[in-house]
């Protein structure tokens, strides 16, 4: 596990709800491209089901992190692109299955008009810092 410091509420900044405002540490940077809810054959999972899609996205993120020698403990930033903000609870539930509350990364959520695949409701990218 890398040596990361999570700061949920810096002085003068309103406390974060379900993310850390700041995460810092030293090590090797790992950037994971936005992951779509696609299975290993490239087929969309969970048509119209944000919970199923979020679970698949986090499984894809887990596999990508592992390929780089990282885990969700090393994640410092998640960016979620969603076609509807109503999908955020499903994303939070999937995230909670992989990242405990005491290790929450910095995070952003952005509503978009659409994604590269119209059958996808979300795309999530990650940045991690792993020990050298």
N, CA, C and O atoms as a DFTB+ gen file, in Angstrom:
528 C
 N C O
     1  1       0.855      -1.182       0.000
     2  2       0.000       0.000       0.000
     3  2       0.897       1.240       0.000
     4  3       1.905       1.280       0.706
     5  1       0.534       2.242      -0.784
     6  2       1.320       3.464      -0.840
     7  2       1.003       4.343       0.366
     8  3      -0.025       4.192       1.027
     9  1       1.908       5.247       0.620
    10  2       1.746       6.201       1.709
    11  2       0.943       7.389       1.193
    12  3       1.505       8.320       0.617
    13  1      -0.353       7.355       1.396
    14  2      -1.222       8.431       0.933
    15  2      -1.826       9.147       2.118
    16  3      -2.121       8.536       3.145
    17  1      -2.007      10.444       1.968
    18  2      -2.699      11.249       2.968
    19  2      -3.981      11.744       2.349
    20  3      -3.967      12.346       1.274
    21  1      -5.098      11.495       3.022
    22  2      -6.402      11.936       2.549
    23  2      -6.882      13.066       3.442
    24  3      -6.888      12.939       4.667
    25  1      -7.284      14.169       2.827
    26  2      -7.760      15.340       3.569
    27  2      -9.195      15.591       3.135
    28  3      -9.427      16.196       2.089
    29  1     -10.177      15.127       3.939
    30  2     -11.571      15.286       3.538
    31  2     -12.069      16.725       3.589
    32  3     -12.947      17.098       2.812
    33  1     -11.518      17.547       4.498
    34  2     -11.994      18.928       4.629
    35  2     -10.848      19.851       5.024
    36  3     -10.593      20.033       6.214
    37  1     -10.147      20.441       4.046
    38  2      -9.112      21.426       4.378
    39  2      -9.726      22.635       5.079
    40  3     -10.911      22.919       4.904
    41  1      -8.934      23.339       5.861
    42  2      -9.428      24.539       6.543
    43  2     -10.085      25.484       5.550
    44  3      -9.525      25.775       4.493
    45  1     -11.259      25.956       5.890
    46  2     -11.970      26.923       5.072
    47  2     -12.752      26.333       3.916
    48  3     -13.339      27.079       3.131
    49  1     -12.776      24.995       3.787
    50  2     -13.508      24.328       2.709
    51  2     -14.587      23.462       3.343
    52  3     -14.324      22.731       4.298
    53  1     -15.788      23.546       2.813
    54  2     -16.891      22.739       3.355
    55  2     -16.521      21.258       3.303
    56  3     -15.898      20.813       2.339
    57  1     -16.896      20.488       4.327
    58  2     -16.580      19.052       4.338
    59  2     -17.113      18.346       3.096
    60  3     -18.191      18.662       2.593
    61  1     -16.344      17.399       2.626
    62  2     -16.726      16.619       1.452
    63  2     -17.756      15.569       1.845
    64  3     -17.704      15.010       2.941
    65  1     -18.675      15.313       0.955
    66  2     -19.643      14.242       1.155
    67  2     -19.246      13.088       0.241
    68  3     -19.395      13.185      -0.977
    69  1     -18.748      12.012       0.807
    70  2     -18.439      10.779       0.087
    71  2     -17.240      10.884      -0.840
    72  3     -17.164      10.154      -1.828
    73  1     -16.310      11.766      -0.547
    74  2     -15.026      11.830      -1.244
    75  2     -14.079      12.657      -0.401
    76  3     -14.505      13.310       0.551
    77  1     -12.799      12.638      -0.737
    78  2     -11.792      13.474      -0.086
    79  2     -11.515      14.662      -0.989
    80  3     -11.415      14.513      -2.207
    81  1     -11.388      15.852      -0.391
    82  2     -11.044      17.022      -1.197
    83  2      -9.630      16.912      -1.747
    84  3      -9.365      17.325      -2.876
    85  1      -8.718      16.354      -0.950
    86  2      -7.311      16.290      -1.327
    87  2      -6.763      14.910      -0.978
    88  3      -7.037      14.376       0.096
    89  1      -5.988      14.342      -1.893
    90  2      -5.230      13.126      -1.614
    91  2      -3.830      13.372      -2.153
    92  3      -3.658      13.781      -3.301
    93  1      -2.834      13.119      -1.316
    94  2      -1.457      13.345      -1.713
    95  2      -0.596      12.157      -1.294
    96  3      -0.941      11.420      -0.370
    97  1       0.515      11.984      -1.978
    98  2       1.418      10.899      -1.643
    99  2       2.594      10.877      -2.593
   100  3       2.682      11.694      -3.510
   101  1       3.493       9.942      -2.369
   102  2       4.648       9.795      -3.249
   103  2       4.648       8.392      -3.830
   104  3       4.153       7.449      -3.212
   105  1       5.205       8.267      -5.012
   106  2       5.263       6.956      -5.654
   107  2       5.148       7.083      -7.157
   108  3       5.428       8.133      -7.735
   109  1       4.730       5.989      -7.780
   110  2       4.593       5.911      -9.238
   111  2       3.144       6.206      -9.612
   112  3       2.219       5.606      -9.066
   113  1       2.956       7.135     -10.546
   114  2       1.611       7.502     -10.996
   115  2       1.071       6.464     -11.973
   116  3       1.767       6.042     -12.896
   117  1      -0.173       6.060     -11.758
   118  2      -0.871       5.155     -12.675
   119  2      -2.136       5.875     -13.136
   120  3      -2.962       6.269     -12.313
   121  1      -2.286       6.045     -14.434
   122  2      -3.489       6.657     -15.002
   123  2      -4.279       5.564     -15.707
   124  3      -3.758       4.871     -16.580
   125  1      -5.539       5.418     -15.319
   126  2      -6.409       4.421     -15.937
   127  2      -7.436       5.161     -16.786
   128  3      -8.188       5.995     -16.280
   129  1      -7.460       4.852     -18.063
   130  2      -8.408       5.477     -18.986
   131  2      -9.837       5.224     -18.526
   132  3     -10.108       4.272     -17.794
   133  1     -10.742       6.083     -18.963
   134  2     -12.143       5.912     -18.631
   135  2     -12.625       4.520     -19.001
   136  3     -12.446       4.067     -20.132
   137  1     -13.238       3.849     -18.038
   138  2     -13.740       2.497     -18.258
   139  2     -15.245       2.536     -18.463
   140  3     -15.976       3.185     -17.714
   141  1     -15.682       1.844     -19.470
   142  2     -17.101       1.709     -19.787
   143  2     -17.604       0.385     -19.217
   144  3     -16.797      -0.478     -18.872
   145  1     -18.910       0.210     -19.113
   146  2     -19.469      -1.049     -18.601
   147  2     -19.482      -2.133     -19.672
   148  3     -20.544      -2.595     -20.090
   149  1     -18.299      -2.531     -20.107
   150  2     -18.147      -3.536     -21.156
   151  2     -17.516      -4.789     -20.574
   152  3     -16.626      -4.711     -19.728
   153  1     -17.982      -5.949     -21.034
   154  2     -17.368      -7.198     -20.607
   155  2     -16.096      -7.433     -21.413
   156  3     -15.719      -6.605     -22.243
   157  1     -15.435      -8.567     -21.168
   158  2     -14.157      -8.846     -21.828
   159  2     -14.275      -9.027     -23.335
   160  3     -13.266      -9.011     -24.041
   161  1     -15.492      -9.200     -23.834
   162  2     -15.724      -9.310     -25.279
   163  2     -16.124      -7.974     -25.905
   164  3     -16.360      -7.896     -27.110
   165  1     -16.199      -6.914     -25.077
   166  2     -16.577      -5.602     -25.578
   167  2     -18.071      -5.374     -25.670
   168  3     -18.519      -4.410     -26.290
   169  1     -18.850      -6.261     -25.054
   170  2     -20.308      -6.110     -25.045
   171  2     -20.736      -5.298     -23.829
   172  3     -20.219      -5.497     -22.730
   173  1     -21.682      -4.381     -24.029
   174  2     -22.208      -3.592     -22.919
   175  2     -22.950      -4.508     -21.957
   176  3     -23.681      -5.409     -22.367
   177  1     -22.747      -4.258     -20.675
   178  2     -23.381      -5.027     -19.603
   179  2     -24.516      -4.193     -19.020
   180  3     -24.384      -2.976     -18.888
   181  1     -25.623      -4.832     -18.673
   182  2     -26.690      -4.162     -17.929
   183  2     -27.388      -3.050     -18.670
   184  3     -27.457      -1.931     -18.161
   185  1     -27.908      -3.311     -19.852
   186  2     -28.609      -2.284     -20.632
   187  2     -29.660      -1.574     -19.782
   188  3     -30.589      -2.204     -19.276
   189  1     -29.508      -0.260     -19.629
   190  2     -30.464       0.547     -18.888
   191  2     -30.419       0.368     -17.375
   192  3     -31.254       0.935     -16.670
   193  1     -29.465      -0.407     -16.858
   194  2     -29.369      -0.716     -15.422
   195  2     -28.104      -0.079     -14.845
   196  3     -27.018      -0.642     -14.983
   197  1     -28.228       1.092     -14.197
   198  2     -27.035       1.773     -13.700
   199  2     -26.265       0.956     -12.659
   200  3     -25.039       1.048     -12.610
   201  1     -26.941       0.165     -11.831
   202  2     -26.233      -0.628     -10.823
   203  2     -25.365      -1.687     -11.486
   204  3     -24.206      -1.857     -11.108
   205  1     -25.905      -2.397     -12.463
   206  2     -25.137      -3.426     -13.166
   207  2     -23.972      -2.793     -13.926
   208  3     -22.871      -3.342     -13.954
   209  1     -24.217      -1.649     -14.533
   210  2     -23.145      -0.983     -15.278
   211  2     -22.055      -0.493     -14.338
   212  3     -20.872      -0.614     -14.654
   213  1     -22.430       0.058     -13.195
   214  2     -21.431       0.540     -12.233
   215  2     -20.586      -0.611     -11.711
   216  3     -19.370      -0.473     -11.578
   217  1     -21.211      -1.743     -11.415
   218  2     -20.437      -2.909     -10.958
   219  2     -19.418      -3.330     -12.013
   220  3     -18.275      -3.645     -11.682
   221  1     -19.825      -3.338     -13.280
   222  2     -18.904      -3.733     -14.355
   223  2     -17.772      -2.728     -14.503
   224  3     -16.618      -3.114     -14.689
   225  1     -18.093      -1.449     -14.422
   226  2     -17.054      -0.419     -14.532
   227  2     -16.019      -0.591     -13.429
   228  3     -14.819      -0.529     -13.693
   229  1     -16.469      -0.806     -12.194
   230  2     -15.511      -0.955     -11.095
   231  2     -14.712      -2.249     -11.225
   232  3     -13.548      -2.291     -10.829
   233  1     -15.307      -3.291     -11.763
   234  2     -14.543      -4.513     -12.019
   235  2     -13.487      -4.249     -13.089
   236  3     -12.361      -4.732     -12.970
   237  1     -13.830      -3.495     -14.126
   238  2     -12.847      -3.141     -15.156
   239  2     -11.732      -2.279     -14.567
   240  3     -10.558      -2.481     -14.879
   241  1     -12.096      -1.324     -13.719
   242  2     -11.082      -0.500     -13.057
   243  2     -10.159      -1.376     -12.215
   244  3      -8.941      -1.203     -12.243
   245  1     -10.738      -2.318     -11.463
   246  2      -9.932      -3.214     -10.615
   247  2      -8.923      -3.982     -11.464
   248  3      -7.753      -4.099     -11.097
   249  1      -9.381      -4.501     -12.594
   250  2      -8.491      -5.265     -13.475
   251  2      -7.393      -4.384     -14.063
   252  3      -6.244      -4.815     -14.163
   253  1      -7.727      -3.177     -14.445
   254  2      -6.721      -2.257     -14.993
   255  2      -5.701      -1.875     -13.930
   256  3      -4.499      -1.859     -14.197
   257  1      -6.171      -1.570     -12.735
   258  2      -5.253      -1.240     -11.643
   259  2      -4.318      -2.409     -11.357
   260  3      -3.112      -2.218     -11.203
   261  1      -4.872      -3.622     -11.286
   262  2      -4.056      -4.806     -11.011
   263  2      -2.983      -4.998     -12.080
   264  3      -1.859      -5.392     -11.768
   265  1      -3.322      -4.723     -13.330
   266  2      -2.353      -4.862     -14.418
   267  2      -1.159      -3.930     -14.221
   268  3      -0.066      -4.206     -14.714
   269  1      -1.370      -2.827     -13.499
   270  2      -0.306      -1.860     -13.236
   271  2       0.310      -2.052     -11.850
   272  3       1.119      -1.237     -11.408
   273  1      -0.076      -3.131     -11.168
   274  2       0.455      -3.375      -9.829
   275  2      -0.158      -2.489      -8.771
   276  3       0.475      -2.206      -7.754
   277  1      -1.385      -2.046      -8.997
   278  2      -2.068      -1.146      -8.068
   279  2      -3.374      -1.777      -7.596
   280  3      -3.853      -2.755      -8.170
   281  1      -3.934      -1.199      -6.545
   282  2      -5.244      -1.603      -6.035
   283  2      -6.071      -0.340      -5.797
   284  3      -5.589       0.777      -5.983
   285  1      -7.302      -0.534      -5.390
   286  2      -8.141       0.623      -5.079
   287  2      -7.588       1.404      -3.887
   288  3      -7.892       2.589      -3.750
   289  1      -6.787       0.781      -3.021
   290  2      -6.152       1.509      -1.916
   291  2      -5.227       2.600      -2.437
   292  3      -4.978       3.584      -1.740
   293  1      -4.718       2.438      -3.650
   294  2      -3.774       3.391      -4.231
   295  2      -4.455       4.519      -5.011
   296  3      -3.790       5.472      -5.417
   297  1      -5.753       4.423      -5.224
   298  2      -6.461       5.407      -6.048
   299  2      -6.536       6.747      -5.318
   300  3      -6.951       6.822      -4.161
   301  1      -6.122       7.805      -6.024
   302  2      -6.158       9.155      -5.462
   303  2      -7.249      10.013      -6.090
   304  3      -7.651      11.017      -5.501
   305  1      -7.737       9.639      -7.276
   306  2      -8.745      10.457      -7.969
   307  2      -9.596       9.594      -8.879
   308  3      -9.081       8.783      -9.649
   309  1     -10.899       9.775      -8.784
   310  2     -11.865       9.174      -9.702
   311  2     -12.631      10.295     -10.383
   312  3     -13.021      11.266      -9.735
   313  1     -12.845      10.168     -11.671
   314  2     -13.726      11.090     -12.385
   315  2     -14.815      10.255     -13.042
   316  3     -14.545       9.340     -13.820
   317  1     -16.055      10.599     -12.705
   318  2     -17.227       9.875     -13.214
   319  2     -17.939      10.745     -14.240
   320  3     -18.288      11.894     -13.969
   321  1     -18.143      10.188     -15.398
   322  2     -18.912      10.844     -16.447
   323  2     -20.220      10.064     -16.541
   324  3     -20.210       8.859     -16.794
   325  1     -21.340      10.745     -16.340
   326  2     -22.642      10.078     -16.336
   327  2     -23.608      10.792     -17.262
   328  3     -23.541      12.008     -17.443
   329  1     -24.500      10.019     -17.838
   330  2     -25.513      10.616     -18.711
   331  2     -26.685      11.162     -17.900
   332  3     -27.513      11.907     -18.423
   333  1     -26.755      10.787     -16.611
   334  2     -27.824      11.256     -15.728
   335  2     -27.299      11.215     -14.300
   336  3     -26.800      10.181     -13.856
   337  1     -27.405      12.315     -13.581
   338  2     -26.921      12.362     -12.199
   339  2     -27.668      11.367     -11.306
   340  3     -27.190      11.044     -10.219
   341  1     -28.814      10.884     -11.738
   342  2     -29.560       9.881     -10.974
   343  2     -28.787       8.562     -10.880
   344  3     -29.149       7.699     -10.080
   345  1     -27.724       8.388     -11.685
   346  2     -26.921       7.165     -11.637
   347  2     -25.878       7.196     -10.520
   348  3     -25.259       6.170     -10.236
   349  1     -25.670       8.352      -9.882
   350  2     -24.632       8.465      -8.859
   351  2     -24.824       7.510      -7.679
   352  3     -23.829       6.951      -7.218
   353  1     -26.032       7.285      -7.160
   354  2     -26.159       6.310      -6.067
   355  2     -25.667       4.912      -6.455
   356  3     -25.068       4.225      -5.628
   357  1     -25.904       4.488      -7.672
   358  2     -25.416       3.182      -8.121
   359  2     -23.891       3.177      -8.177
   360  3     -23.260       2.179      -7.826
   361  1     -23.304       4.276      -8.611
   362  2     -21.848       4.381      -8.653
   363  2     -21.287       4.355      -7.243
   364  3     -20.295       3.674      -6.984
   365  1     -21.910       5.090      -6.328
   366  2     -21.438       5.102      -4.938
   367  2     -21.512       3.713      -4.320
   368  3     -20.614       3.318      -3.576
   369  1     -22.568       2.972      -4.617
   370  2     -22.710       1.609      -4.073
   371  2     -21.610       0.702      -4.626
   372  3     -21.016      -0.070      -3.874
   373  1     -21.334       0.782      -5.909
   374  2     -20.271      -0.034      -6.501
   375  2     -18.910       0.378      -5.951
   376  3     -18.061      -0.470      -5.677
   377  1     -18.712       1.673      -5.793
   378  2     -17.451       2.167      -5.226
   379  2     -17.273       1.646      -3.806
   380  3     -16.178       1.226      -3.432
   381  1     -18.348       1.672      -3.005
   382  2     -18.276       1.217      -1.614
   383  2     -17.886      -0.255      -1.512
   384  3     -17.300      -0.675      -0.514
   385  1     -18.205      -1.033      -2.532
   386  2     -17.828      -2.451      -2.533
   387  2     -16.320      -2.628      -2.741
   388  3     -15.780      -3.699      -2.465
   389  1     -15.640      -1.585      -3.225
   390  2     -14.205      -1.668      -3.514
   391  2     -13.348      -0.732      -2.671
   392  3     -12.172      -1.008      -2.435
   393  1     -13.936       0.379      -2.215
   394  2     -13.159       1.397      -1.510
   395  2     -13.857       1.733      -0.195
   396  3     -14.973       2.253      -0.201
   397  1     -13.200       1.437       0.945
   398  2     -13.821       1.762       2.232
   399  2     -13.875       3.275       2.472
   400  3     -13.106       4.037       1.886
   401  1     -14.784       3.686       3.330
   402  2     -14.975       5.110       3.611
   403  2     -13.715       5.812       4.100
   404  3     -13.560       7.011       3.869
   405  1     -12.812       5.103       4.769
   406  2     -11.601       5.754       5.270
   407  2     -10.509       5.869       4.206
   408  3      -9.412       6.346       4.497
   409  1     -10.797       5.438       2.982
   410  2      -9.818       5.520       1.889
   411  2     -10.400       6.214       0.655
   412  3      -9.939       5.977      -0.461
   413  1     -11.389       7.052       0.844
   414  2     -12.046       7.691      -0.297
   415  2     -11.084       8.601      -1.057
   416  3     -10.376       9.407      -0.453
   417  1     -11.061       8.470      -2.375
   418  2     -10.205       9.347      -3.190
   419  2     -10.874      10.700      -3.409
   420  3     -12.038      10.900      -3.060
   421  1     -10.119      11.616      -3.990
   422  2     -10.722      12.835      -4.511
   423  2     -11.610      12.392      -5.678
   424  3     -11.326      11.386      -6.328
   425  1     -12.669      13.132      -5.940
   426  2     -13.594      12.688      -6.981
   427  2     -14.313      13.859      -7.630
   428  3     -14.508      14.916      -7.029
   429  1     -14.698      13.631      -8.875
   430  2     -15.534      14.582      -9.611
   431  2     -16.591      13.787     -10.360
   432  3     -16.356      12.654     -10.781
   433  1     -17.751      14.394     -10.518
   434  2     -18.824      13.802     -11.312
   435  2     -19.264      14.836     -12.338
   436  3     -19.525      15.993     -12.009
   437  1     -19.340      14.394     -13.583
   438  2     -19.683      15.292     -14.678
   439  2     -20.828      14.678     -15.478
   440  3     -20.737      13.539     -15.936
   441  1     -21.914      15.451     -15.642
   442  2     -23.010      14.980     -16.494
   443  2     -22.657      15.322     -17.934
   444  3     -22.260      16.444     -18.249
   445  1     -22.811      14.328     -18.797
   446  2     -22.494      14.506     -20.212
   447  2     -23.722      14.195     -21.054
   448  3     -24.611      13.461     -20.624
   449  1     -23.763      14.753     -22.245
   450  2     -24.897      14.502     -23.141
   451  2     -24.897      13.074     -23.657
   452  3     -25.953      12.522     -23.965
   453  1     -23.733      12.481     -23.752
   454  2     -23.628      11.112     -24.233
   455  2     -22.205      10.627     -24.140
   456  3     -21.277      11.413     -23.952
   457  1     -22.039       9.331     -24.271
   458  2     -20.719       8.713     -24.246
   459  2     -20.432       8.096     -25.606
   460  3     -21.300       8.091     -26.479
   461  1     -19.245       7.587     -25.793
   462  2     -18.851       7.029     -27.080
   463  2     -19.760       5.871     -27.498
   464  3     -19.943       5.623     -28.689
   465  1     -20.323       5.171     -26.526
   466  2     -21.277       4.092     -26.800
   467  2     -22.633       4.515     -26.227
   468  3     -22.729       4.738     -25.020
   469  1     -23.672       4.633     -27.037
   470  2     -24.968       5.095     -26.542
   471  2     -25.625       4.131     -25.555
   472  3     -26.537       4.535     -24.833
   473  1     -25.191       2.867     -25.501
   474  2     -25.754       1.913     -24.550
   475  2     -25.080       1.985     -23.184
   476  3     -25.440       1.235     -22.277
   477  1     -24.103       2.884     -23.028
   478  2     -23.396       3.053     -21.761
   479  2     -23.921       4.278     -21.025
   480  3     -24.081       5.350     -21.610
   481  1     -24.186       4.105     -19.740
   482  2     -24.717       5.179     -18.909
   483  2     -23.630       5.945     -18.182
   484  3     -23.868       7.040     -17.673
   485  1     -22.416       5.362     -18.132
   486  2     -21.331       5.973     -17.359
   487  2     -19.978       5.542     -17.889
   488  3     -19.840       4.536     -18.586
   489  1     -18.984       6.345     -17.530
   490  2     -17.574       6.049     -17.795
   491  2     -16.805       6.617     -16.617
   492  3     -17.068       7.741     -16.191
   493  1     -15.855       5.854     -16.081
   494  2     -15.101       6.309     -14.917
   495  2     -13.619       6.102     -15.159
   496  3     -13.185       5.027     -15.575
   497  1     -12.835       7.164     -14.889
   498  2     -11.383       7.084     -14.991
   499  2     -10.787       7.190     -13.599
   500  3     -11.422       7.694     -12.672
   501  1      -9.544       6.703     -13.463
   502  2      -8.893       6.703     -12.150
   503  2      -7.426       7.100     -12.274
   504  3      -6.775       6.846     -13.287
   505  1      -6.934       7.721     -11.230
   506  2      -5.510       7.977     -11.052
   507  2      -5.105       7.356      -9.738
   508  3      -5.812       7.492      -8.740
   509  1      -3.976       6.676      -9.724
   510  2      -3.471       6.035      -8.523
   511  2      -2.000       6.390      -8.340
   512  3      -1.311       6.743      -9.297
   513  1      -1.535       6.291      -7.109
   514  2      -0.119       6.468      -6.793
   515  2       0.298       5.216      -6.035
   516  3      -0.234       4.924      -4.963
   517  1       1.252       4.479      -6.596
   518  2       1.717       3.237      -5.982
   519  2       3.169       3.410      -5.539
   520  3       3.910       4.197      -6.129
   521  1       3.576       2.675      -4.498
   522  2       4.960       2.817      -4.019
   523  2       5.951       2.414      -5.097
   524  3       5.661       1.554      -5.928
   525  1       7.085       3.018      -5.080
   526  2       8.156       2.670      -6.032
   527  2       8.795       1.372      -5.620
   528  3       9.718       0.899      -6.284
